[in-house]
Amino acid sequence: MAVWLWWFWVLWGLRVAWGVGVNWGSLSSNPLPPAIVVNVLLANNVSKVKLDDADPLALEALSGTGIRVMVGIPNSMLKALNSSKLAASAWVHDNITRYQSKTGGVIIDGRGEANGGARMRSLRSIAIGDEPFLHIYKGQFQPYVVGAAINIQLALVKARLETRVKVVVPCNADAYLSNPSGLPSEGHFRPDLNSTMLQLLSFLSKNRSPFVINLYPFLNVYQNKSFPIDYAIFRPSSHHLKDGKSTYGNYLDQSIDTLITALSNLGFGKMEVLIGKIGWPTDGSRNATSANARAFLQGLKDHLKSKSGTPLRPNRTIVEEFYILSLLDENERKLINGGFERHWGVFTFDGQAKYQVDLGQGSRDLVNSKGVEYMSLKWCVVNNNKDISNVSAKVQEACAEADCTALLDGGSCFGLGWPGNASYAFNSYYQAWNQTSEGCNFDGLGLITTVDPSVGQCRFPVGLNESRAIASMCNMFLAAMLSAVAFYLISFVS
């Protein structure tokens, strides 16, 4: 083997090992075409991506790019995968094996190793569920998680992919506690999870898989007004948490060490930790701003790359991988926690950077999406020539079906005032209805205009081209339906 080629593989492996990852979600009513999203990833040197599910269009677009991929399995599929090895084998075949088909040549996997060649250069992980132990689920998915993970692992062994693809289970931070003190030294898993967690940790340890945790520091600030934002956002702060001989200067270290203590209590204190979701929203609430998001992500990246470690794991890399929540805004995310849930993206829904942060592109500015096809430059606003004294009911109707979270207290459009906020609601609904005339009726209170009503930081969006979006959604629906039919037929007969 040529020396220069060997060094190329080593350097590639190092690049992939550290590179920033992003979550690419699918909860958008008007999604960007996958090819455009992948071009954004490549243009900004993003080396890892985590998918909510095994979207065939996303996987095809990522195929051959060298971007490391973690594929998700929805919680709704865990019961079937737990009960059927055939169903697990079918899922692995349809969503993993076919992207590993031989094409000749030498491809380098995520560790810098040569393998026999594959279409998907670095399809490296399968996430079993999405926070299946979340407390609000009340144990709905808990009985199926470990069994599903085992069956997927067996399917990987059968496909001879077990050394290349890891099986992980993303957990929300509510899986472990340190009540009532809040001290990391008193960390432990929730009592209702102890038995299941012991089984899961044994499985992860046996297969040398990391423990994946999702962290949302913003929630601490959002839910507790007295929580110091600087402590959450990696800024110098007067707030420090003293725990015996350990001192914590930021929330990340505190949370990671709480987890490490919980892992140690069950005999797995040396297990590698990976962050599956972490980020800061930019709209829909106070403190959800682009400035804070930039400070948080840059502080996070600098802190992790410094290898300063935590008090329980000093002078080492805290986590080998982390995935930012998220690449793009998603206007169909559930609002259980608040309006900010739809604004986690570093980029807007149409791929425009909201702020500058290093995702892998270094000192260059982030590269926006190219080739995006928008609908006509038309907006829907309140017709001031009509009696709008009773327009509130129509605003409520619009916001029940469209995204109005930017109007919430602290949001980018909160200060619009009346009737500007009503116009925002009308336009949001109008774009969601693909700019049809009926979408701007509102009993005659709506008016279609070609004059952009955006004001300051408050952007009145224009939707993406209808034909492109519909074609993309139809293809996704057809592929998902065919896969689901095969999956559930196998689950039924087994």
C-alpha distance (Angstrom), angle and dihedral (degrees) to the residues before:
residue distance angle dihedral
M1 . . .
A2 3.77 . .
V3 3.81 113.6 .
W4 3.80 92.8 -132.1
L5 3.81 90.9 53.9
W6 3.80 91.3 49.8
W7 3.79 90.7 52.5
F8 3.80 90.6 48.1
W9 3.80 89.5 56.3
V10 3.80 92.3 47.6
L11 3.80 93.0 49.8
W12 3.81 91.0 46.3
G13 3.80 89.8 52.0
L14 3.81 91.5 50.7
R15 3.81 91.2 48.3
V16 3.78 92.5 51.9
A17 3.81 94.1 42.0
W18 3.80 93.8 60.3
G19 3.80 104.2 25.2
V20 3.78 120.4 120.7
G21 3.79 116.2 -100.8
V22 3.80 128.8 -149.8
N23 3.79 135.6 -158.5
W24 3.79 112.9 -121.6
G25 3.79 104.7 -159.9
S26 3.78 129.5 -165.6
L27 3.81 102.4 -151.7
S28 3.78 97.2 109.7
S29 3.80 127.7 115.5
N30 3.80 91.3 -151.0
P31 3.82 107.2 31.4
L32 3.77 126.8 -172.2
P33 3.82 113.0 -111.8
P34 3.84 108.6 -94.3
A35 3.80 92.9 -120.7
I36 3.82 90.2 59.7
V37 3.81 91.8 47.3
V38 3.80 91.4 51.2
N39 3.80 89.9 50.2
V40 3.82 88.6 54.9
L41 3.81 89.4 51.7
L42 3.79 92.8 49.0
A43 3.81 94.9 43.5
N44 3.81 89.6 55.3
N45 3.82 96.0 42.5
V46 3.80 93.3 -117.8
S47 3.80 104.0 170.7
K48 3.82 101.9 -172.8
V49 3.79 134.7 42.4
K50 3.80 132.7 -177.6
L51 3.81 119.0 -152.9
D52 3.80 125.5 -156.7
D53 3.79 89.9 -137.7
A54 3.79 142.1 -7.9
D55 3.80 95.3 -77.6
P56 3.83 103.2 -178.7
L57 3.81 93.3 -149.9
A58 3.79 92.2 52.6
L59 3.81 92.0 46.2
E60 3.80 92.0 48.7
A61 3.80 90.6 49.9
L62 3.81 91.4 49.1
S63 3.79 93.4 45.7
G64 3.78 112.6 116.9
T65 3.81 95.5 5.2
G66 3.80 97.3 107.7
I67 3.80 91.4 -125.0
R68 3.80 110.7 140.7
V69 3.80 111.1 -120.7
M70 3.80 134.3 -154.6
V71 3.80 110.7 -167.3
G72 3.80 120.3 -154.4
I73 3.79 130.2 -141.7
P74 3.84 112.7 -151.6
N75 3.81 118.9 -120.4
S76 3.80 89.4 -118.1
M77 3.82 90.4 68.4
L78 3.81 97.9 50.9
K79 3.81 96.8 88.1
A80 3.81 93.0 54.7
L81 3.81 93.0 44.7
N82 3.79 91.0 49.1
S83 3.80 93.0 52.6
S84 3.81 99.9 41.7
K85 3.81 131.8 49.8
L86 3.81 88.1 -172.4
A87 3.80 90.7 56.9
A88 3.81 90.0 50.5
S89 3.82 91.3 49.2
A90 3.81 90.4 49.0
W91 3.80 91.6 50.6
V92 3.81 92.6 49.1
H93 3.80 91.2 47.3
D94 3.81 94.4 48.7
N95 3.79 97.9 41.0
I96 3.81 107.1 26.2
T97 3.79 114.9 17.2
R98 3.78 97.0 50.1
Y99 3.81 90.1 56.4
Q100 3.79 89.6 53.1
S101 3.82 95.0 57.8
K102 3.78 116.1 139.7
T103 3.78 117.2 -100.8
G104 3.78 100.9 164.0
G105 3.78 130.2 -108.6
V106 3.78 126.4 73.3
I107 3.78 120.8 -67.9
I108 3.77 126.2 -171.4
D109 3.79 117.7 -133.1
G110 3.80 126.7 -147.7
R111 3.81 93.4 -79.0
G112 3.79 95.4 52.4
E113 3.82 92.5 -103.9
A114 3.77 125.7 140.2
N115 3.78 116.3 -118.3
G116 3.75 133.3 174.4
G117 3.76 96.7 -85.7
A118 3.79 130.1 -84.0
R119 3.77 141.1 -169.4
M120 3.81 92.2 -128.9
R121 3.77 102.4 51.7
S122 3.79 97.5 -165.8
L123 3.79 113.9 14.4
R124 3.78 90.3 152.8
S125 3.82 112.7 157.9
I126 3.80 143.3 33.5
A127 3.80 117.0 -153.7
I128 3.80 112.1 -149.4
G129 3.79 104.1 -143.4
D130 3.78 130.1 -31.4
E131 3.80 109.6 -88.5
P132 3.84 90.6 -36.4
F133 3.82 92.0 175.7
L134 3.81 93.5 56.4
H135 3.79 107.4 144.4
I136 3.81 94.7 -128.0
Y137 3.83 89.6 61.2
K138 3.82 87.7 67.5
G139 3.79 93.7 -143.4
Q140 3.81 94.4 -52.9
F141 3.82 94.0 139.5
Q142 3.80 100.6 21.5
P143 3.85 97.4 96.7
Y144 3.81 92.2 56.5
V145 3.80 105.2 43.7
V146 3.80 102.3 84.6
G147 3.80 93.9 39.2
A148 3.80 90.9 50.7
A149 3.82 90.5 48.8
I150 3.82 91.5 50.4
N151 3.80 93.3 49.1
I152 3.81 92.6 48.1
Q153 3.82 88.8 49.4
L154 3.82 90.7 51.4
A155 3.80 89.4 49.9
L156 3.81 90.0 52.6
V157 3.81 90.1 50.7
K158 3.80 89.5 51.1
A159 3.82 89.2 51.0
R160 3.84 90.8 45.7
L161 3.77 91.4 -121.1
E162 3.81 100.0 112.3
T163 3.82 93.8 105.6
R164 3.80 92.7 51.7
V165 3.81 104.1 38.2
K166 3.81 122.7 54.0
V167 3.80 125.4 -154.2
V168 3.82 114.6 -139.0
V169 3.80 138.0 169.3
P170 3.84 116.6 -140.8
C171 3.82 110.3 -140.3
N172 3.77 129.2 -166.1
A173 3.80 115.8 -125.0
D174 3.81 88.7 -112.0
A175 3.83 86.7 77.5
Y176 3.82 88.7 82.2
L177 3.79 132.5 42.8
S178 3.79 142.4 -170.5
N179 3.79 98.9 -167.8
P180 2.90 135.1 -165.8
S181 3.80 99.1 6.1
G182 3.80 100.0 37.7
L183 3.81 88.8 -140.1
P184 3.83 117.4 143.5
S185 3.81 90.3 -135.8
E186 3.81 88.5 67.2
G187 3.79 95.9 50.9
H188 3.80 118.5 140.0
F189 3.77 138.7 156.2
R190 3.79 118.9 -99.3
P191 3.82 108.7 -82.5
D192 3.81 91.7 -123.0
L193 3.83 89.1 58.0
N194 3.80 101.0 46.9
S195 3.80 98.0 98.8
T196 3.81 95.0 41.1
M197 3.80 92.5 43.3
L198 3.81 91.5 53.2
Q199 3.82 89.4 53.8
L200 3.80 91.5 46.5
L201 3.80 94.5 48.2
S202 3.80 90.7 49.0
F203 3.80 89.4 52.5
L204 3.82 93.4 47.3
S205 3.81 92.3 46.9
K206 3.80 93.1 48.8
N207 3.80 91.0 52.7
R208 3.82 95.6 38.4
S209 3.79 92.4 -119.2
P210 3.82 123.2 150.8
F211 3.79 127.7 -117.0
V212 3.81 107.0 -108.0
I213 3.78 117.8 -148.3
N214 3.81 129.6 -178.0
L215 3.80 114.3 -146.4
Y216 3.81 128.1 -167.8
P217 3.83 109.6 -176.5
F218 3.81 89.6 172.2
L219 3.81 89.7 68.0
N220 3.81 90.4 63.5
V221 3.80 89.8 56.3
Y222 3.80 92.9 42.1
Q223 3.80 96.1 48.7
N224 3.79 97.9 38.5
K225 3.81 117.4 44.6
S226 3.79 91.2 -166.3
F227 3.81 93.2 55.9
P228 3.84 107.7 112.0
I229 3.81 108.9 -116.4
D230 3.81 92.3 -156.1
Y231 3.82 89.0 60.0
A232 3.81 89.1 55.2
I233 3.79 96.8 42.5
F234 3.85 101.3 48.2
R235 3.78 94.8 -110.9
P236 3.82 120.3 139.0
S237 3.79 105.0 -84.7
S238 3.77 139.4 -178.1
H239 3.80 87.2 -139.5
H240 3.80 114.7 96.2
L241 3.78 129.7 163.4
K242 3.79 114.8 -136.8
D243 3.81 116.3 -154.5
G244 3.79 111.1 172.1
K245 3.79 106.5 -66.8
S246 3.80 91.8 -13.9
T247 3.80 124.5 91.8
Y248 3.81 122.9 -165.1
G249 3.80 121.5 -154.8
N250 3.81 98.6 177.1
Y251 3.76 139.1 32.5
L252 3.81 95.8 -118.9
D253 3.81 94.1 62.2
Q254 3.79 90.4 45.2
S255 3.80 92.8 52.2
I256 3.82 95.4 43.4
D257 3.81 92.3 50.6
T258 3.81 90.4 48.1
L259 3.80 87.1 56.0
I260 3.81 92.3 45.7
T261 3.81 89.9 53.5
A262 3.81 90.0 50.0
L263 3.81 90.3 49.6
S264 3.81 91.1 47.5
N265 3.80 91.8 51.9
L266 3.81 88.2 61.0
G267 3.79 93.9 43.7
F268 3.81 100.0 -99.6
G269 3.80 102.1 100.4
K270 3.82 94.4 137.3
M271 3.80 96.6 53.4
E272 3.79 115.9 129.1
V273 3.81 115.0 -110.9
L274 3.80 125.1 -144.5
I275 3.82 126.3 -173.6
G276 3.80 110.5 -134.6
K277 3.81 97.7 -177.4
I278 3.78 131.2 14.8
G279 3.78 130.9 145.9
W280 3.78 149.0 113.2
P281 3.83 125.9 -105.7
T282 3.78 123.7 -127.8
D283 3.81 105.1 -153.6
G284 3.80 145.9 19.1
S285 3.81 97.7 61.1
R286 3.77 145.0 38.2
N287 3.82 112.8 -77.4
A288 3.82 88.6 20.6
T289 3.80 95.0 114.4
S290 3.77 136.7 136.0
A291 3.82 90.5 -117.7
N292 3.80 92.6 55.3
A293 3.81 91.9 43.5
R294 3.78 91.4 52.7
A295 3.81 92.3 47.4
F296 3.78 91.4 48.5
L297 3.80 97.3 48.6
Q298 3.78 95.0 43.1
G299 3.80 90.2 46.7
L300 3.79 90.6 48.2
K301 3.79 93.4 49.7
D302 3.81 93.6 46.1
H303 3.80 92.3 46.9
L304 3.79 94.4 49.8
K305 3.78 93.9 43.9
S306 3.81 92.4 50.0
K307 3.82 90.1 69.6
S308 3.79 90.0 -143.0
G309 3.79 88.5 138.1
T310 3.80 126.2 -162.8
P311 3.80 128.5 -71.6
L312 3.82 89.9 -95.0
R313 3.81 93.6 43.4
P314 3.82 105.0 28.6
N315 3.80 127.1 -176.9
R316 3.79 96.8 13.8
T317 3.77 141.1 91.0
I318 3.80 107.6 -74.0
V319 3.80 93.6 -150.1
E320 3.80 129.0 3.7
E321 3.80 93.0 -145.4
F322 3.78 138.3 19.9
Y323 3.79 132.0 -179.8
I324 3.79 120.5 -149.0
L325 3.78 118.1 -132.9
S326 2.90 98.1 -107.9
L327 3.78 155.2 2.3
L328 3.83 96.1 -170.0
D329 3.80 137.9 17.3
E330 3.81 114.4 -102.3
N331 3.79 117.0 -153.0
E332 3.81 95.2 -165.1
R333 3.78 99.2 57.0
K334 3.79 112.4 125.2
L335 3.80 116.2 -99.7
I336 3.80 97.0 -141.1
N337 3.80 92.7 128.5
G338 3.81 99.1 29.6
G339 3.79 147.5 -66.0
F340 3.80 92.0 -69.1
E341 3.83 89.7 74.8
R342 3.81 90.0 86.5
H343 3.80 94.4 53.2
W344 3.82 107.6 59.3
G345 3.80 93.3 113.9
V346 3.78 125.4 117.2
F347 3.81 81.7 -153.1
T348 3.80 129.5 41.2
F349 3.80 119.2 -109.1
D350 3.81 89.2 -87.9
G351 3.79 95.4 49.4
Q352 3.82 103.7 -97.4
A353 3.81 115.7 142.3
K354 3.82 113.2 -115.9
Y355 3.80 94.5 -163.5
Q356 3.78 139.9 -7.0
V357 3.79 120.6 -92.1
D358 3.79 133.0 147.2
L359 3.80 109.4 -101.8
G360 3.78 91.7 162.5
Q361 3.80 100.8 -60.1
G362 3.81 91.8 98.4
S363 3.80 118.6 -149.4
R364 3.80 93.8 -10.5
D365 3.79 120.3 103.2
L366 3.77 116.3 -101.8
V367 3.79 113.0 -88.2
N368 3.81 114.5 -122.9
S369 3.78 124.9 -139.7
K370 3.79 117.1 -79.0
G371 3.80 130.0 -148.7
V372 3.80 96.2 23.0
E373 3.80 112.1 164.4
Y374 3.80 113.1 -146.0
M375 3.74 130.5 -168.3
S376 3.80 117.4 -109.3
L377 3.80 117.0 -56.0
K378 3.80 92.8 -101.8
W379 3.78 131.9 128.1
C380 3.80 136.1 -170.7
V381 3.81 118.1 -129.5
V382 3.78 137.7 166.9
N383 3.81 113.5 -78.3
N384 3.80 102.4 -125.1
N385 3.77 90.3 -166.5
K386 3.79 89.1 70.9
D387 3.78 130.3 72.5
I388 3.80 100.9 -92.9
S389 3.78 97.6 175.0
N390 3.83 90.1 112.7
V391 3.80 98.6 38.5
S392 3.85 93.3 113.7
A393 3.80 92.6 84.9
K394 3.80 90.7 54.9
V395 3.79 90.7 48.7
Q396 3.79 89.9 54.5
E397 3.80 90.4 49.9
A398 3.81 91.3 50.5
C399 3.79 94.2 48.2
A400 3.80 91.9 47.6
E401 3.81 88.4 67.5
A402 3.80 104.4 23.3
D403 3.80 134.6 51.8
C404 3.81 112.5 -90.8
T405 3.82 98.1 155.6
A406 3.82 92.6 119.3
L407 3.83 86.6 69.7
L408 3.80 93.9 60.8
D409 3.80 122.2 107.5
G410 3.79 106.9 -70.2
G411 3.81 92.9 14.6
S412 3.79 124.4 131.5
C413 3.82 91.9 -105.3
F414 3.81 98.2 37.6
G415 3.82 92.4 106.7
L416 3.80 96.7 53.3
G417 3.77 94.0 103.0
W418 3.80 126.8 -161.5
P419 3.01 127.0 -6.6
G420 3.83 93.8 2.7
N421 3.80 91.3 72.2
A422 3.81 89.4 51.9
S423 3.82 89.2 52.5
Y424 3.81 89.6 51.8
A425 3.80 90.4 53.1
F426 3.79 91.9 47.4
N427 3.80 92.1 49.6
S428 3.78 93.4 47.6
Y429 3.79 89.0 55.1
Y430 3.81 92.6 43.5
Q431 3.81 93.4 54.4
A432 3.82 91.0 45.6
W433 3.81 87.2 55.2
N434 3.82 90.5 53.4
Q435 3.81 93.3 -107.8
T436 3.80 94.5 -67.7
S437 3.79 115.3 163.0
E438 3.81 89.4 -118.6
G439 3.80 88.1 58.3
C440 3.81 89.9 65.2
N441 3.77 100.2 41.3
F442 3.81 107.0 94.2
D443 3.79 90.6 167.8
G444 3.78 90.9 -54.4
L445 3.83 95.2 -49.5
G446 3.81 94.3 108.7
L447 3.80 126.3 83.3
I448 3.84 126.6 -167.3
T449 3.79 113.1 -136.8
T450 3.81 137.9 177.6
V451 3.81 92.0 -151.1
D452 3.80 111.5 98.1
P453 3.83 106.9 -120.5
S454 3.81 94.2 -163.5
V455 3.81 113.8 133.2
G456 3.79 123.8 -160.7
Q457 3.82 109.3 -54.7
C458 3.80 91.2 -8.1
R459 3.79 106.9 99.3
F460 3.79 121.1 -164.4
P461 3.81 99.3 -152.6
V462 3.79 128.7 -141.6
G463 3.81 115.2 -143.7
L464 3.78 126.4 -119.0
N465 3.78 121.2 -94.6
E466 3.79 109.6 -67.8
S467 3.80 98.3 -139.9
R468 3.82 94.0 50.7
A469 3.79 92.7 46.9
I470 3.80 94.2 46.5
A471 3.81 92.6 47.7
S472 3.79 90.6 49.7
M473 3.79 92.8 48.0
C474 3.82 92.8 46.7
N475 3.79 91.5 52.1
M476 3.79 91.2 47.8
F477 3.80 91.5 47.4
L478 3.81 93.3 49.7
A479 3.79 93.5 47.8
A480 3.80 92.1 45.9
M481 3.81 92.2 48.3
L482 3.80 93.6 50.4
S483 3.79 91.4 47.7
A484 3.81 92.6 45.8
V485 3.81 93.2 49.9
A486 3.79 91.7 51.6
F487 3.79 92.0 44.1
Y488 3.78 96.1 51.3
L489 3.81 93.8 42.2
I490 3.79 88.7 56.5
S491 3.82 90.9 44.9
F492 3.80 90.6 50.8
V493 3.80 98.3 48.4
S494 3.77 92.5 46.3
